[in-house]
């Protein structure tokens, strides 16, 4: 029977379609009867206190923006980072004067052909030297989560860049999304229309590039006088001579939006750049002095502290649901009847998660079947249904994080390691674009351990996010390495919709609460 059961597990977890029927057929053809059963589960909300660790070690990507909807409420996200000189104890030359300062951000954008627009100016005059040229600007819409339009018009966002006046510490420090950071001078702002562009300028005379092509990005002009006084005028001063001195002198910048509603956009934090454009006097060997264009860069890369600062304003219904939720700090305490929820709120970026408990009566019944009838579990999954109240066009999460609630233990579910080579998928979704969306969590190995090997049963804690993989090997990096800190998606699911069915077998066709779906065999 063992090869047969393993074949059933592999097929059930790697194929699409009517998996349960397929599994029953496989085991039924070899002297065993297959059974499909569904049992109600205890489901409750987990209050993460709207806080998550959000320092650079957790941020492959960051969100910036603001978004509000009636179920989860308002969310505002700012990005805070240190910055460093690319070269310390710099020599800016004689009579150095700043022309401009540009902060360059590289948001994620849509590149489909029908999303791109191109404008060409054949009669462009490049201002530095009045050079006849051609200017080509290619424009792409930024990928957005939230409201691309408000009142029929493009949702406006005003991006603000400010000086940070608090010392942010070192890159190894743990920082949380609710950390308060003092801000000072407004360095620049820009009305953002939701697009980014690339720019190519070529000379008319020989079609050569007049300047290096500007890659697709969002560019914000900053206060040149501030940087003249803060950087250029400090040439030779101790504050520019080493990194330790500099990050305590110029402590960082924050990037935020002025509005409270609109959308969130994402970018890779280490791709941001800040360039100071200036001119100085260059003396030739014959004594001629020429004003010459120069640049100096400030690094915003991985050597700096990064922080995603997230704030929420919650509506009454959500707050009420969290009042009866299990606090994440008490997650290992027994679940009480007050924690059962008929609506489950799932949100990334520090928002709420959910907990799932298999009733002890269900486990006892299955263990009795295993002992007396020699059943063998072929497939087990937790099914969760979208709640009818979450009926909108916002993109639902397509992946979830699942962890057993075991004190001081952080690991993958046994399924993610035992079945890794069998095409196993932790989460399978259906109908995500509709109100009838479902999520299936593959827990075959977990349930087999509990029922057939008498392992302890632990609650499963589920959050929005996806696991990160090694860029070189493709292997999962670990339970703690995931996108939760910057994953903006949210969904409301059905929990315990009928407490009278506590731990009982239910009809999968009619019961839409959280449930455990089983396929098991029993020898004829």
C-alpha positions as CSV (number, residue, x, y, z in Angstrom):
1,X,0.0,0.0,0.0
2,X,2.9,2.4,0.7
3,X,3.9,3.1,-2.9
4,X,0.2,3.5,-3.7
5,X,-0.4,6.0,-1.0
6,X,2.7,8.0,-1.9
7,X,1.6,8.1,-5.5
8,X,-1.8,9.4,-4.4
9,X,-0.1,12.2,-2.3
10,X,2.1,13.3,-5.2
11,X,-0.8,13.3,-7.7
12,X,-3.2,15.0,-5.3
13,X,-0.7,17.8,-4.5
14,X,0.7,18.4,-8.0
15,X,-2.3,18.1,-10.4
16,X,-5.1,20.5,-11.1
17,X,-8.8,19.6,-11.5
18,X,-10.9,17.1,-9.5
19,X,-8.1,16.0,-7.3
20,X,-10.2,14.3,-4.7
21,X,-11.9,12.1,-7.3
22,X,-8.6,11.2,-8.8
23,X,-7.2,10.2,-5.4
24,X,-10.2,8.0,-4.7
25,X,-9.8,6.3,-8.1
26,X,-6.2,5.6,-7.5
27,X,-6.7,3.9,-4.2
28,X,-10.0,2.3,-5.1
29,X,-8.5,0.3,-7.9
30,X,-6.1,-1.6,-5.7
31,X,-8.3,-3.2,-3.0
32,X,-9.0,-0.1,-0.9
33,X,-12.0,2.1,-0.5
34,X,-11.5,5.9,-0.7
35,X,-13.5,8.3,1.5
36,X,-13.9,12.1,1.2
37,X,-14.7,13.8,4.5
38,X,-15.0,17.5,5.6
39,X,-14.8,18.7,9.2
40,X,-15.5,22.1,10.6
41,X,-12.5,23.9,12.1
42,X,-12.1,26.5,14.8
43,X,-11.0,29.8,13.2
44,X,-10.1,33.1,14.9
45,X,-8.4,36.3,14.2
46,X,-4.8,37.1,15.3
47,X,-4.1,40.7,16.2
48,X,-0.5,41.6,15.0
49,X,-1.0,45.0,16.6
50,X,-0.4,46.7,13.2
51,X,3.3,46.3,13.8
52,X,5.9,44.3,11.9
53,X,9.7,44.3,11.7
54,X,10.5,46.5,8.8
55,X,14.2,47.2,8.6
56,X,16.5,46.7,5.7
57,X,17.0,43.0,6.3
58,X,13.3,42.4,5.7
59,X,12.9,44.8,2.7
60,X,13.6,43.4,-0.7
61,X,11.0,45.9,-1.7
62,X,9.3,48.9,-0.1
63,X,5.9,50.6,-0.5
64,X,5.2,54.3,-0.6
65,X,1.8,55.9,-0.6
66,X,-1.6,55.9,1.0
67,X,-4.7,53.9,0.6
68,X,-8.1,53.7,2.3
69,X,-11.1,51.4,2.0
70,X,-14.0,50.8,4.4
71,X,-13.2,47.3,5.7
72,X,-9.5,47.5,6.8
73,X,-9.4,51.3,6.9
74,X,-6.6,53.7,6.0
75,X,-3.0,52.8,5.5
76,X,-0.1,55.2,5.0
77,X,3.5,54.1,4.2
78,X,6.7,56.1,4.2
79,X,10.2,55.1,3.4
80,X,13.1,56.2,5.5
81,X,16.8,55.7,4.7
82,X,20.3,56.7,5.6
83,X,22.6,57.9,2.9
84,X,26.4,57.9,2.6
85,X,29.0,59.6,0.5
86,X,30.4,57.4,-2.3
87,X,33.8,58.9,-1.5
88,X,34.9,60.3,1.9
89,X,37.0,63.4,2.4
90,X,35.9,64.6,-1.1
91,X,37.5,67.4,-3.1
92,X,34.8,69.3,-4.9
93,X,37.4,71.6,-6.5
94,X,37.6,75.4,-6.5
95,X,34.4,77.6,-6.3
96,X,32.1,74.6,-6.4
97,X,28.5,75.6,-6.8
98,X,25.5,73.2,-6.9
99,X,23.4,73.4,-10.1
100,X,20.8,70.8,-9.1
101,X,20.2,67.8,-6.9
102,X,18.1,64.9,-8.2
103,X,16.6,62.0,-6.2
104,X,16.0,59.0,-8.5
105,X,13.5,56.3,-7.5
106,X,12.7,53.2,-9.6
107,X,9.1,52.1,-8.9
108,X,7.8,48.8,-10.3
109,X,5.9,49.6,-13.5
110,X,3.8,48.0,-16.2
111,X,5.7,47.2,-19.4
112,X,3.0,45.7,-21.5
113,X,3.0,47.2,-25.0
114,X,-0.5,48.7,-24.7
115,X,0.5,50.5,-21.4
116,X,3.5,52.3,-22.9
117,X,3.4,55.7,-24.6
118,X,6.3,57.5,-26.4
119,X,6.7,61.1,-27.3
120,X,9.4,62.5,-29.6
121,X,10.5,66.1,-29.9
122,X,12.6,66.5,-33.1
123,X,13.2,70.2,-32.4
124,X,14.5,69.9,-28.9
125,X,17.3,72.3,-27.8
126,X,19.5,71.0,-25.1
127,X,19.9,74.0,-22.7
128,X,23.5,73.5,-21.7
129,X,25.2,74.9,-24.8
130,X,22.0,75.3,-26.8
131,X,22.6,72.1,-28.8
132,X,20.1,71.1,-31.4
133,X,18.8,67.6,-30.5
134,X,16.1,65.0,-30.5
135,X,14.4,64.1,-27.2
136,X,12.5,60.8,-26.8
137,X,10.5,60.2,-23.7
138,X,8.9,56.8,-23.0
139,X,6.3,56.6,-20.3
140,X,5.1,53.7,-18.3
141,X,2.3,53.4,-15.6
142,X,3.5,52.5,-12.2
143,X,2.1,49.3,-10.7
144,X,-0.5,50.3,-8.1
145,X,-2.4,48.7,-5.3
146,X,-5.4,50.7,-4.3
147,X,-7.3,53.3,-6.3
148,X,-5.8,54.3,-9.6
149,X,-8.7,56.8,-9.9
150,X,-10.7,58.8,-7.4
151,X,-13.9,60.5,-8.7
152,X,-13.1,59.5,-12.3
153,X,-9.7,61.3,-12.2
154,X,-6.2,59.9,-11.7
155,X,-5.6,59.6,-8.0
156,X,-3.2,62.4,-7.0
157,X,-0.2,61.8,-4.9
158,X,2.2,64.5,-3.7
159,X,5.6,63.0,-2.8
160,X,7.5,64.8,-0.1
161,X,11.2,64.3,0.7
162,X,12.4,65.5,4.2
163,X,15.6,65.5,6.1
164,X,15.6,63.0,9.0
165,X,16.9,64.4,12.3
166,X,17.1,61.2,14.4
167,X,20.1,59.0,14.2
168,X,18.9,55.7,12.6
169,X,21.6,53.4,14.1
170,X,23.3,50.5,12.3
171,X,22.2,48.1,9.6
172,X,22.1,45.2,12.1
173,X,19.6,47.0,14.3
174,X,16.0,45.7,14.4
175,X,13.4,48.3,13.5
176,X,9.7,48.1,13.6
177,X,7.1,49.7,11.3
178,X,5.7,51.9,14.0
179,X,9.0,53.5,14.9
180,X,8.7,57.3,15.3
181,X,11.4,59.3,13.5
182,X,11.8,63.0,13.7
183,X,11.9,65.0,10.5
184,X,13.3,68.4,9.7
185,X,13.7,70.4,6.5
186,X,11.5,69.8,3.5
187,X,14.0,69.0,0.8
188,X,11.6,68.7,-2.1
189,X,8.2,67.7,-3.3
190,X,6.6,66.5,-6.5
191,X,3.1,66.0,-7.8
192,X,3.2,62.4,-9.0
193,X,0.9,61.4,-11.8
194,X,1.4,57.7,-11.4
195,X,3.9,57.2,-14.3
196,X,7.6,56.9,-14.7
197,X,9.7,57.5,-17.9
198,X,13.0,57.0,-19.6
199,X,14.6,59.8,-21.6
200,X,17.0,59.6,-24.5
201,X,18.6,62.8,-26.0
202,X,20.7,62.6,-29.2
203,X,22.5,65.3,-31.1
204,X,21.0,66.3,-34.5
205,X,24.5,66.6,-36.0
206,X,25.7,63.0,-35.6
207,X,22.9,61.2,-33.7
208,X,25.2,60.5,-30.8
209,X,24.0,60.5,-27.2
210,X,24.2,64.0,-25.8
211,X,23.8,62.7,-22.3
212,X,23.7,59.1,-21.0
213,X,20.2,57.7,-21.4
214,X,18.1,58.2,-18.3
215,X,16.7,54.8,-17.4
216,X,13.0,54.4,-16.4
217,X,12.6,56.1,-13.1
218,X,10.9,58.8,-11.1
219,X,13.1,61.9,-10.6
220,X,12.5,64.5,-7.9
221,X,14.4,67.7,-7.7
222,X,15.7,68.6,-4.2
223,X,16.7,71.9,-2.7
224,X,20.1,72.8,-4.2
225,X,20.9,75.4,-1.5
226,X,20.4,72.8,1.3
227,X,23.0,70.5,-0.3
228,X,25.3,73.4,-1.1
229,X,25.5,74.2,2.6
230,X,25.2,70.7,3.9
231,X,27.7,68.9,1.7
232,X,29.7,71.1,-0.7
233,X,30.5,73.9,1.8
234,X,31.7,71.3,4.3
235,X,34.7,70.2,2.2
236,X,37.6,69.4,4.5
237,X,35.4,69.2,7.5
238,X,35.5,66.1,9.8
239,X,31.8,65.4,9.1
240,X,32.7,64.3,5.5
241,X,35.8,62.4,6.4
242,X,34.3,59.0,7.3
243,X,31.0,57.1,7.3
244,X,30.6,57.1,11.0
245,X,30.8,60.9,11.2
246,X,28.7,61.4,8.1
247,X,25.6,59.3,9.1
248,X,25.5,61.2,12.4
249,X,25.8,64.5,10.6
250,X,23.4,63.9,7.7
251,X,21.1,61.3,9.3
252,X,18.9,60.4,6.4
253,X,15.8,61.3,4.4
254,X,12.2,60.3,4.5
255,X,10.0,59.8,1.4
256,X,6.2,60.0,2.0
257,X,3.0,61.3,0.4
258,X,0.8,64.1,1.5
259,X,-2.6,62.5,0.8
260,X,-4.4,59.9,2.9
261,X,-6.1,58.0,0.0
262,X,-4.9,56.8,-3.4
263,X,-2.6,53.9,-3.9
264,X,0.6,52.2,-2.8
265,X,3.5,51.7,-5.2
266,X,6.6,49.6,-4.7
267,X,10.3,50.0,-5.5
268,X,13.6,48.2,-4.7
269,X,15.2,50.3,-1.9
270,X,18.8,49.7,-3.0
271,X,18.1,51.0,-6.5
272,X,17.4,54.6,-5.3
273,X,20.1,57.2,-6.0
274,X,20.8,60.8,-5.1
275,X,23.1,62.9,-7.4
276,X,24.5,66.4,-6.8
277,X,25.2,68.2,-10.0
278,X,27.6,71.1,-9.6
279,X,30.2,73.2,-11.4
280,X,33.7,74.2,-10.3
281,X,36.7,76.1,-11.7
282,X,39.2,74.0,-13.7
283,X,42.4,75.7,-14.6
284,X,44.2,74.5,-17.7
285,X,48.0,74.4,-18.1
286,X,47.9,77.8,-19.9
287,X,46.1,79.3,-16.9
288,X,42.7,79.4,-18.6
289,X,39.8,78.9,-16.1
290,X,36.7,77.0,-17.2
291,X,33.6,76.4,-15.3
292,X,33.2,72.6,-15.6
293,X,30.2,70.3,-14.9
294,X,30.8,67.7,-12.1
295,X,28.7,65.2,-10.2
296,X,28.9,63.6,-6.8
297,X,26.7,60.7,-5.6
298,X,25.2,59.8,-2.3
299,X,24.7,56.1,-1.9
300,X,21.2,54.9,-0.7
301,X,22.1,51.2,-1.1
302,X,22.3,48.2,1.2
303,X,25.0,49.6,3.5
304,X,22.4,52.0,4.9
305,X,19.6,51.6,7.4
306,X,16.2,51.3,5.7
307,X,12.9,51.5,7.4
308,X,9.3,51.1,6.1
309,X,7.2,53.3,8.4
310,X,3.5,52.2,8.4
311,X,0.5,53.7,10.1
312,X,-3.1,52.7,10.1
313,X,-6.5,54.2,10.9
314,X,-9.0,51.5,11.6
315,X,-12.8,51.5,11.2
316,X,-15.1,50.3,14.1
317,X,-15.9,46.8,12.7
318,X,-12.3,45.9,12.3
319,X,-11.4,47.3,15.8
320,X,-14.2,45.3,17.3
321,X,-13.0,42.1,15.6
322,X,-9.5,42.7,17.0
323,X,-10.9,43.2,20.5
324,X,-12.0,39.5,20.5
325,X,-8.9,38.3,18.5
326,X,-5.9,36.5,20.0
327,X,-3.0,38.8,20.5
328,X,0.1,37.7,18.7
329,X,2.0,38.1,22.0
330,X,-0.2,35.5,23.6
331,X,-0.6,33.2,20.7
332,X,0.6,30.1,22.6
333,X,-2.2,30.4,25.2
334,X,-5.3,28.2,24.8
335,X,-8.0,29.6,22.5
336,X,-11.1,30.5,24.4
337,X,-14.7,30.6,23.0
338,X,-14.5,34.4,22.8
339,X,-11.9,34.1,20.2
340,X,-14.0,32.2,17.6
341,X,-14.8,34.5,14.7
342,X,-17.2,34.2,11.8
343,X,-15.2,36.7,9.8
344,X,-11.4,36.4,9.4
345,X,-9.3,39.5,8.5
346,X,-6.1,38.9,6.7
347,X,-3.7,41.8,5.8
348,X,0.0,42.1,5.1
349,X,2.4,44.8,6.4
350,X,1.6,44.2,10.1
351,X,-2.2,43.8,9.7
352,X,-4.1,40.9,11.2
353,X,-3.6,37.2,10.6
354,X,-5.7,34.2,11.4
355,X,-5.5,31.1,13.5
356,X,-6.8,27.6,12.7
357,X,-7.4,24.9,15.3
358,X,-8.4,21.4,14.7
359,X,-10.9,20.5,17.4
360,X,-9.7,17.8,19.8
361,X,-12.9,15.8,19.1
362,X,-12.0,15.6,15.4
363,X,-8.5,14.4,16.1
364,X,-9.8,11.8,18.5
365,X,-12.3,10.5,16.0
366,X,-9.7,10.2,13.3
367,X,-7.3,8.5,15.6
368,X,-10.0,6.0,16.5
369,X,-10.6,5.3,12.8
370,X,-6.9,4.8,12.3
371,X,-6.6,2.4,15.2
372,X,-9.8,0.4,14.5
373,X,-10.3,0.6,10.7
374,X,-6.6,1.0,9.7
375,X,-7.4,4.1,7.6
376,X,-4.5,5.8,5.7
377,X,-4.7,9.6,5.0
378,X,-4.0,10.3,1.3
379,X,-4.8,14.0,1.2
380,X,-5.6,16.7,3.7
381,X,-6.1,20.4,3.2
382,X,-7.6,23.3,5.0
383,X,-10.1,25.2,2.9
384,X,-11.0,28.8,3.4
385,X,-13.7,30.7,1.6
386,X,-13.8,34.4,0.7
387,X,-16.5,36.2,2.8
388,X,-19.3,37.9,0.8
389,X,-18.5,41.2,2.5
390,X,-15.2,41.3,0.6
391,X,-16.7,42.0,-2.8
392,X,-14.5,44.5,-4.6
393,X,-11.9,44.8,-7.4
394,X,-8.8,44.9,-5.1
395,X,-6.4,42.2,-5.9
396,X,-6.6,39.4,-3.4
397,X,-3.4,37.7,-2.0
398,X,-2.4,34.7,-4.1
399,X,0.0,33.3,-1.5
400,X,-0.1,32.8,2.3
401,X,2.4,32.1,5.1
402,X,1.6,29.2,7.4
403,X,3.4,28.4,10.6
404,X,2.6,26.0,13.5
405,X,2.1,27.8,16.8
406,X,5.0,26.2,18.8
407,X,6.8,28.4,21.3
408,X,10.3,29.4,20.3
409,X,10.1,27.3,17.2
410,X,10.2,28.7,13.7
411,X,10.0,26.1,10.9
412,X,8.2,25.2,7.8
413,X,5.2,22.8,7.9
414,X,6.4,19.2,7.6
415,X,4.6,19.2,4.2
416,X,6.9,21.8,2.8
417,X,9.9,19.6,3.4
418,X,8.5,16.1,3.2
419,X,6.7,16.7,-0.1
420,X,9.1,19.3,-1.5
421,X,10.2,17.0,-4.4
422,X,6.6,15.9,-5.2
423,X,5.5,19.2,-6.8
424,X,3.9,20.2,-3.5
425,X,2.2,23.6,-3.3
426,X,1.5,25.1,0.1
427,X,-1.4,27.2,-1.2
428,X,-3.8,26.6,-4.0
429,X,-6.3,29.2,-5.0
430,X,-9.4,29.4,-7.1
431,X,-11.6,32.2,-8.4
432,X,-9.4,34.9,-6.9
433,X,-11.1,37.6,-9.1
434,X,-14.5,36.8,-7.8
435,X,-16.4,36.8,-4.5
436,X,-16.3,33.0,-4.6
437,X,-12.5,32.8,-4.1
438,X,-11.1,29.9,-2.1
439,X,-7.8,29.1,-0.5
440,X,-6.6,25.5,0.1
441,X,-3.7,24.9,2.5
442,X,-1.9,21.6,1.9
443,X,-1.4,19.8,5.2
444,X,-1.3,16.1,4.3
445,X,2.0,15.3,6.1
446,X,1.0,17.5,9.1
447,X,-2.4,15.6,9.5
448,X,-0.8,12.2,8.9
449,X,1.7,12.9,11.7
450,X,-1.1,13.9,14.1
451,X,-3.4,11.0,13.3
452,X,-1.1,8.1,12.3
453,X,1.9,8.9,14.4
454,X,0.2,10.6,17.4
455,X,2.1,13.9,17.1
456,X,0.8,16.8,19.1
457,X,-1.6,19.1,17.2
458,X,-0.7,22.8,17.1
459,X,-2.7,25.7,15.9
460,X,-1.7,27.0,12.4
461,X,-1.1,30.8,12.2
462,X,-1.7,32.2,8.7
463,X,-0.5,35.6,7.4
464,X,-0.4,37.3,4.0
465,X,2.9,37.0,2.2
466,X,5.0,34.7,0.1
467,X,8.3,32.9,1.0
468,X,11.5,34.1,-0.5
469,X,13.9,31.8,-2.4
470,X,17.6,31.9,-3.0
471,X,18.5,33.7,-6.2
472,X,21.2,31.1,-7.0
473,X,19.6,27.8,-6.0
474,X,15.9,28.5,-5.9
475,X,15.7,27.0,-2.4
476,X,13.4,28.5,0.2
477,X,15.4,30.7,2.6
478,X,13.4,30.0,5.7
479,X,10.1,30.7,7.5
480,X,11.3,34.2,8.5
481,X,12.3,35.2,5.0
482,X,9.2,36.4,3.3
483,X,7.4,39.4,1.8
484,X,5.0,40.1,4.6
485,X,6.6,43.4,5.6
486,X,5.8,44.9,2.2
487,X,2.9,42.8,0.9
488,X,-0.1,45.2,0.6
489,X,-2.8,42.6,-0.1
490,X,-5.8,41.9,2.1
491,X,-8.9,39.7,2.2
492,X,-11.8,38.7,4.5
493,X,-12.5,35.0,4.8
494,X,-15.3,33.0,6.4
495,X,-14.5,31.6,9.8
496,X,-16.8,29.6,12.0
497,X,-20.1,30.2,10.3
498,X,-22.0,27.7,12.4
499,X,-20.8,27.0,16.0
500,X,-23.4,24.2,16.3
501,X,-21.2,22.2,13.9
502,X,-18.2,22.5,16.2
503,X,-15.7,19.8,15.2
504,X,-18.4,17.9,13.3
505,X,-18.4,16.5,9.8
506,X,-19.9,19.0,7.4
507,X,-21.2,19.0,3.8
508,X,-18.5,20.6,1.6
509,X,-21.1,21.6,-0.9
510,X,-23.0,23.8,1.5
511,X,-20.8,24.6,4.5
512,X,-18.5,27.6,3.7
513,X,-16.8,28.0,7.0
514,X,-13.1,27.0,7.6
515,X,-12.9,23.3,7.1
516,X,-10.5,20.3,7.0
517,X,-10.9,18.3,3.8
518,X,-9.7,14.7,4.0
519,X,-9.3,11.8,1.6
520,X,-8.4,8.6,3.3
521,X,-8.4,4.9,2.4
522,X,-9.8,2.0,4.4
523,X,-8.7,-1.5,3.5
524,X,-11.6,-3.7,2.2
